[in-house]
Amino acid sequence: MHLSCVWGFLGVLTPTFSMDKAGAVMHIDRFDASRLLLSDPRNLGSWLLYEICAFMCAQLPHVAVLRFTLSRPLDGLGTASEQVLMRMKVLDIIGAEVSGFSVRGASMHVIEGLWRPSPENLRRLAAALTDHRDALRLAPMQVAHETDGRSSSMSLRERLDTVRRLVAG
């Protein structure tokens, strides 16, 4: 999925889908950022994560759980321990649970989280998005269909077909 906002292309999200006892699960573990996003000096990671959550809730309402794997080093944002705490706070703000944590070297860590779009978590997400959009002066994210560039105003059938293709690999 190609993600963009009003100021340009942000990157490519490659989620994976599975099923568990809670229902459909979308795992967000790979995001290839665009040059535009990489060149921005601001820390946009939490905003981007929140926008992805909001977009997926709106476009894929059957997804019961979003799983995150956060592992990219955050240059210039403190020690590895401080980055771990910062990421845990980012997840806590929207009601996500930290489901795993591992250290891979002095400056590399991996945090895994689960987020369920409950009414309370949706309220928390909306508040976090409002705060981040206001602070960054950004508009809600848009997504373009990977193959033909159409906007996110796809029909339900088209969205389900896209999900089926993604699940099938």
MILUM-55106 format. One record per residue: residue in three letters; y, z, x of N, C-alpha, C, O in turn. Coordinates in steps of 0.02 Angstrom, whole numbers, padded with zeros to 5 digits, always signed. Last residue first. Example, Ala and Ser with C-alpha at 12.3 -4.5 7.8 and 13.67 -1.06 7.14 Angstrom:
BEGIN
SER-00112+00354+00642-00053+00357+00684+00002+00394+00645+00057+00402+00670
ALA-00284+00390+00660-00225+00390+00615-00165+00390+00660-00166+00423+00712
REM end
This chain:
BEGIN
GLY-00672-00017-00039-00663-00030+00033-00644-00099+00044-00634-00120+00101
ALA-00681+00031-00164-00736-00011-00141-00731-00026-00066-00780-00045-00035
VAL-00557+00092-00177-00618+00134-00175-00676+00094-00147-00716+00122-00109
LEU-00474-00020-00180-00467+00029-00126-00529+00072-00120-00551+00087-00065
ARG-00519-00083-00297-00524-00118-00233-00521-00069-00175-00558-00075-00126
ARG-00486+00018-00390-00556-00002-00381-00566-00038-00315-00616-00027-00280
VAL-00346+00016-00377-00384+00076-00358-00457+00058-00346-00487+00082-00298
THR-00321-00112-00427-00302-00095-00359-00341-00035-00334-00366-00034-00278
ASP-00366-00096-00558-00399-00145-00515-00383-00130-00442-00427-00136-00399
LEU-00271-00003-00601-00341+00016-00598-00380-00031-00554-00424-00010-00515
ARG-00156-00084-00595-00160-00023-00554-00233-00001-00547-00254+00017-00492
GLU-00189-00181-00690-00178-00201-00621-00183-00141-00574-00211-00146-00520
ARG-00196-00100-00806-00256-00137-00784-00248-00157-00710-00296-00151-00671
LEU-00063-00056-00814-00116-00008-00803-00179-00043-00777-00211-00018-00731
SER+00044-00171-00723+00013-00145-00784-00041-00095-00765-00062-00091-00707
MET+00172-00131-00604+00109-00163-00622+00083-00132-00687+00098-00074-00703
SER+00292-00097-00546+00289-00102-00619+00226-00140-00641+00227-00176-00691
SER+00311-00093-00411+00265-00044-00439+00262-00047-00515+00231-00003-00546
SER+00323-00273-00375+00346-00203-00375+00295-00158-00409+00243-00181-00433
ARG+00228-00387-00273+00257-00366-00337+00277-00293-00333+00250-00255-00293
GLY+00169-00433-00155+00237-00410-00152+00268-00389-00219+00328-00376-00221
ASP+00035-00471-00146+00082-00519-00174+00154-00495-00179+00197-00531-00203
THR-00041-00373-00079-00054-00444-00068+00000-00490-00094+00010-00544-00067
GLU+00004-00241-00107-00011-00263-00039-00016-00338-00031+00004-00364+00022
HIS+00145-00208-00204+00073-00225-00204+00058-00259-00138+00096-00303-00116
ALA+00258-00086-00151+00245-00157-00163+00171-00168-00160+00137-00140-00116
VAL+00344+00054-00217+00286+00027-00181+00279-00046-00199+00293-00066-00255
GLN+00481+00164-00188+00450+00110-00224+00390+00088-00185+00384+00102-00125
MET+00552+00328-00199+00514+00276-00164+00488+00225-00212+00474+00239-00270
PRO+00717+00374-00255+00644+00377-00259+00611+00317-00226+00639+00262-00225
ALA+00847+00381-00128+00824+00366-00195+00748+00370-00196+00716+00370-00143
LEU+00940+00499-00027+00890+00447-00037+00872+00439-00110+00879+00486-00149
ARG+01011+00598+00047+01045+00546+00008+01000+00486-00002+01019+00429+00012
LEU+00955+00707+00103+00948+00644+00141+00986+00586+00108+00991+00532+00137
ALA+00984+00804+00009+01001+00816+00079+01001+00751+00119+01042+00742+00164
ASP+00934+00744-00108+01005+00762-00103+01026+00770-00030+01078+00745-00009
ARG+00800+00733-00073+00839+00672-00088+00913+00686-00082+00951+00646-00056
HIS+00766+00870-00058+00762+00824-00002+00803+00760-00014+00837+00736+00032
ASP+00790+00923-00188+00823+00951-00129+00823+00902-00071+00875+00892-00039
THR+00705+00840-00264+00777+00842-00278+00814+00868-00217+00865+00839-00197
LEU+00581+00876-00208+00606+00807-00203+00681+00805-00214+00717+00770-00178
ALA+00571+01010-00246+00572+00992-00175+00600+00922-00164+00639+00910-00118
ALA+00568+00996-00386+00622+01034-00354+00628+01016-00280+00683+01007-00254
ALA+00449+00923-00401+00512+00896-00425+00572+00931-00392+00620+00898-00372
LEU+00356+01016-00350+00366+00951-00317+00433+00921-00337+00470+00896-00294
ARG+00364+01117-00445+00382+01132-00376+00396+01067-00337+00442+01064-00297
ARG+00316+01047-00556+00383+01076-00557+00407+01089-00486+00464+01074-00469
LEU+00187+01019-00510+00232+00963-00524+00304+00988-00527+00350+00953-00504
ASN+00136+01148-00504+00144+01111-00442+00190+01050-00451+00227+01032-00406
GLU+00136+01180-00642+00175+01220-00595+00187+01181-00530+00243+01181-00504
PRO+00046+01081-00693+00116+01085-00717+00160+01125-00668+00217+01105-00656
SER-00044+01010-00552-00040+01055-00610+00033+01057-00633+00077+01035-00596
PRO-00105+00913-00454-00044+00903-00494-00043+00944-00559-00042+00916-00613
ARG-00155+00992-00306-00175+00973-00374-00112+00968-00417-00070+01013-00417
TRP-00187+00966-00139-00134+00975-00189-00160+00949-00256-00183+00892-00262
LEU-00241+01027+00015-00260+01002-00051-00203+01015-00099-00173+01068-00099
GLY-00240+00991+00193-00217+01024+00132-00242+00989+00070-00262+00931+00071
GLU-00257+01020+00365-00282+00986+00305-00260+01026+00245-00262+01088+00245
ILE-00187+00994+00520-00186+01036+00460-00211+00993+00402-00187+00937+00392
VAL-00211+00995+00691-00225+00959+00629-00225+01009+00572-00258+01061+00576
HIS-00122+00978+00845-00154+01018+00794-00163+00976+00732-00128+00926+00721
MET-00075+00974+01012-00103+00936+00956-00139+00984+00908-00180+01024+00928
SER-00038+01032+01130+00016+01011+01085-00010+00973+01023+00030+00945+00986
ALA-00158+01073+01193-00099+01117+01193-00046+01097+01142-00012+01140+01115
GLY-00300+01029+01088-00258+01025+01147-00196+01068+01139-00182+01094+01085
ARG-00315+01041+00940-00345+00990+00984-00300+00980+01044-00266+00929+01050
VAL-00354+01155+00817-00312+01142+00875-00349+01093+00919-00408+01103+00935
SER-00358+01150+00638-00391+01148+00703-00340+01131+00757-00290+01098+00744
PHE-00386+01193+00471-00339+01195+00527-00380+01192+00591-00430+01227+00598
GLY-00392+01176+00293-00421+01173+00360-00368+01170+00412-00311+01148+00400
SER-00322+01191+00178-00395+01193+00173-00429+01191+00241-00490+01202+00245
VAL-00186+01256+00105-00210+01235+00171-00285+01245+00170-00309+01301+00162
GLU-00132+01194-00051-00172+01243-00015-00189+01214+00054-00205+01155+00060
ALA+00030+01168-00124-00032+01143-00093-00067+01200-00055-00035+01247-00032
GLY+00153+01196-00181+00093+01228-00208+00027+01202-00180-00025+01214-00210
ILE+00261+01146-00117+00239+01109-00176+00174+01138-00206+00145+01108-00252
ILE+00276+01240-00014+00332+01227-00058+00310+01191-00122+00337+01204-00176
ASP+00159+01230+00063+00167+01286+00017+00223+01274-00034+00217+01295-00092
LEU+00185+01116+00142+00131+01115+00092+00140+01170+00040+00131+01158-00019
VAL+00291+01166+00220+00299+01104+00182+00247+01099+00127+00263+01081+00070
LYS+00226+01275+00282+00281+01287+00234+00292+01226+00190+00303+01233+00130
MET+00139+01207+00365+00111+01251+00313+00165+01266+00260+00149+01270+00200
ARG+00232+01146+00449+00190+01105+00404+00159+01147+00349+00155+01124+00292
MET+00285+01259+00514+00329+01214+00476+00288+01172+00426+00307+01165+00369
LEU+00172+01309+00579+00205+01349+00527+00250+01306+00483+00253+01316+00422
VAL+00149+01202+00667+00097+01222+00620+00129+01260+00562+00116+01246+00504
GLN+00267+01206+00742+00253+01147+00700+00199+01163+00648+00203+01139+00592
GLU+00250+01326+00809+00306+01320+00762+00295+01260+00715+00312+01264+00656
SER+00141+01291+00889+00135+01345+00840+00190+01341+00787+00178+01352+00728
ALA+00197+01191+00969+00142+01174+00923+00134+01227+00870+00122+01211+00812
THR+00378+01215+00966+00311+01219+00996+00258+01199+00945+00273+01192+00886
GLY+00504+01099+00905+00475+01163+00923+00406+01157+00954+00380+01103+00966
LEU+00528+00960+00883+00533+01009+00829+00495+01073+00845+00458+01099+00803
GLY+00512+00854+00972+00576+00890+00970+00582+00942+00916+00638+00966+00903
ASP+00393+00767+00876+00433+00770+00937+00498+00808+00926+00534+00796+00877
LEU+00258+00816+00809+00327+00813+00786+00373+00822+00847+00389+00878+00865
PRO+00103+00728+00805+00149+00774+00838+00220+00763+00814+00240+00706+00801
ARG+00005+00709+00659+00051+00676+00705+00097+00728+00738+00127+00769+00703
SER-00074+00769+00563-00091+00778+00633-00041+00748+00682-00046+00760+00742
LEU-00133+00810+00411-00070+00805+00448-00083+00819+00521-00103+00875+00539
THR-00212+00753+00279-00228+00770+00348-00164+00757+00388-00144+00699+00397
PHE-00231+00797+00109-00188+00776+00164-00221+00794+00230-00254+00846+00236
ARG-00281+00749-00053-00299+00781+00011-00254+00753+00065-00242+00692+00068
LEU-00252+00776-00220-00229+00739-00161-00248+00780-00100-00233+00840-00097
VAL-00344+00769-00369-00330+00805-00307-00305+00756-00255-00333+00702-00246
ALA-00355+00683-00476-00352+00755-00489-00332+00795-00428-00305+00850-00435
VAL-00297+00534-00536-00313+00569-00474-00302+00643-00485-00246+00665-00501
HIS-00249+00477-00651-00318+00501-00653-00338+00538-00590-00390+00570-00588
PRO-00122+00425-00625-00128+00491-00657-00199+00519-00662-00208+00578-00674
LEU-00052+00340-00524-00124+00352-00527-00138+00420-00560-00162+00466-00527
GLN+00087+00338-00534+00051+00275-00536-00025+00283-00545-00058+00238-00570
ALA+00129+00473-00531+00155+00427-00582+00112+00365-00589+00101+00341-00645
CYS+00060+00525-00424+00054+00557-00490+00077+00509-00545+00047+00507-00599
MET+00105+00440-00322+00035+00437-00342+00024+00471-00410-00018+00448-00449
PHE+00240+00479-00314+00222+00410-00331+00151+00407-00357+00137+00375-00408
ALA+00228+00613-00275+00260+00595-00338+00241+00525-00360+00226+00514-00419
CYS+00165+00599-00149+00135+00639-00203+00163+00618-00271+00126+00608-00319
ILE+00261+00523-00082+00194+00496-00092+00159+00533-00148+00127+00503-00191
GLU+00367+00614-00080+00374+00551-00116+00306+00519-00130+00294+00492-00184
TYR+00312+00714+00004+00329+00730-00066+00336+00666-00108+00314+00664-00165
LEU+00300+00642+00124+00241+00671+00093+00255+00685+00019+00213+00671-00024
LEU+00437+00613+00147+00389+00559+00138+00326+00585+00103+00301+00552+00057
TRP+00490+00741+00166+00514+00699+00111+00463+00644+00095+00448+00632+00037
SER+00420+00778+00282+00408+00814+00220+00433+00774+00160+00399+00773+00108
GLY+00468+00677+00376+00398+00686+00359+00385+00722+00293+00344+00700+00253
LEU+00592+00655+00428+00580+00631+00360+00509+00644+00336+00491+00623+00281
ASN+00709+00712+00526+00639+00729+00513+00626+00712+00440+00645+00749+00394
ARG+00815+00579+00590+00802+00637+00547+00727+00650+00541+00687+00604+00549
PRO+00829+00461+00659+00827+00523+00698+00811+00585+00655+00797+00638+00683
ASP+00732+00319+00634+00777+00366+00601+00772+00433+00637+00718+00460+00645
SER+00634+00242+00688+00698+00243+00723+00748+00293+00692+00800+00307+00721
LEU+00527+00252+00601+00520+00281+00668+00587+00287+00704+00596+00331+00746
LEU+00579+00179+00492+00565+00250+00485+00561+00284+00554+00588+00339+00563
LEU+00590+00051+00552+00647+00082+00519+00637+00158+00514+00682+00196+00531
ARG+00462+00022+00592+00513+00034+00644+00573+00069+00614+00604+00112+00646
SER+00349+00114+00483+00386+00054+00504+00435+00073+00560+00447+00132+00574
ALA+00195+00204+00503+00267+00202+00491+00298+00137+00518+00276+00110+00569
ASP+00050+00212+00428+00080+00177+00485+00153+00165+00470+00171+00122+00429
PHE-00051+00339+00383+00013+00308+00365+00041+00278+00429+00054+00313+00477
ARG-00194+00416+00332-00167+00363+00375-00104+00333+00345-00104+00307+00290
ASP-00230+00509+00241-00238+00527+00311-00210+00473+00358-00204+00485+00418
ILE-00251+00562+00091-00196+00532+00128-00203+00554+00200-00186+00610+00218
HIS-00369+00537-00028-00359+00567+00038-00305+00527+00075-00313+00468+00088
MET-00390+00576-00193-00359+00528-00148-00344+00563-00083-00310+00615-00082
VAL-00518+00600-00308-00482+00629-00251-00454+00571-00210-00489+00524-00194
ALA-00565+00627-00476-00545+00580-00424-00502+00614-00371-00457+00653-00387
GLY-00642+00788-00500-00626+00721-00523-00608+00676-00464-00634+00685-00408
ALA-00693+00908-00460-00628+00909-00493-00609+00842-00523-00566+00838-00566
LYS-00809+00874-00391-00816+00908-00456-00750+00912-00495-00751+00919-00556
ASP-00757+00712-00330-00789+00777-00322-00790+00811-00389-00774+00779-00440
MET-00744+00549-00260-00751+00591-00320-00780+00658-00298-00822+00661-00254
SER-00618+00459-00168-00685+00485-00178-00686+00524-00244-00635+00530-00278
PHE-00521+00348-00067-00535+00380-00131-00607+00403-00134-00651+00371-00106
THR-00391+00340+00054-00461+00330+00036-00473+00370-00028-00439+00420-00041
PRO-00238+00250+00092-00276+00307+00067-00350+00289+00057-00368+00230+00053
THR-00132+00196+00190-00200+00174+00180-00241+00234+00156-00274+00267+00197
LEU+00031+00140+00187-00012+00196+00171-00082+00168+00157-00089+00122+00117
VAL+00148+00074+00294+00088+00059+00256+00046+00122+00249+00027+00153+00298
GLY+00329+00088+00279+00266+00084+00314+00209+00070+00267+00219+00056+00208
LEU+00458+00064+00231+00443+00127+00266+00378+00124+00305+00372+00156+00357
PHE+00586-00054+00209+00515-00044+00216+00501+00019+00257+00527+00026+00312
GLY+00744+00007+00137+00699-00037+00174+00626-00016+00173+00607+00033+00141
TRP+00828+00080+00057+00855+00058+00122+00804+00021+00165+00818+00006+00223
VAL+00756+00113-00057+00813+00068-00064+00840+00044+00004+00872-00009+00006
CYS+00590+00107+00013+00641+00138-00028+00701+00092-00028+00696+00036-00001
SER+00413+00072+00017+00483+00059+00036+00528+00100-00009+00508+00125-00061
LEU+00248+00041+00068+00296+00087+00039+00366+00070+00063+00377+00056+00122
HIS+00106-00048+00032+00169-00051+00069+00220-00008+00033+00235-00019-00025
MET-00058+00000+00042+00000+00000+00000+00062+00000+00045+00069+00042+00089
REM end
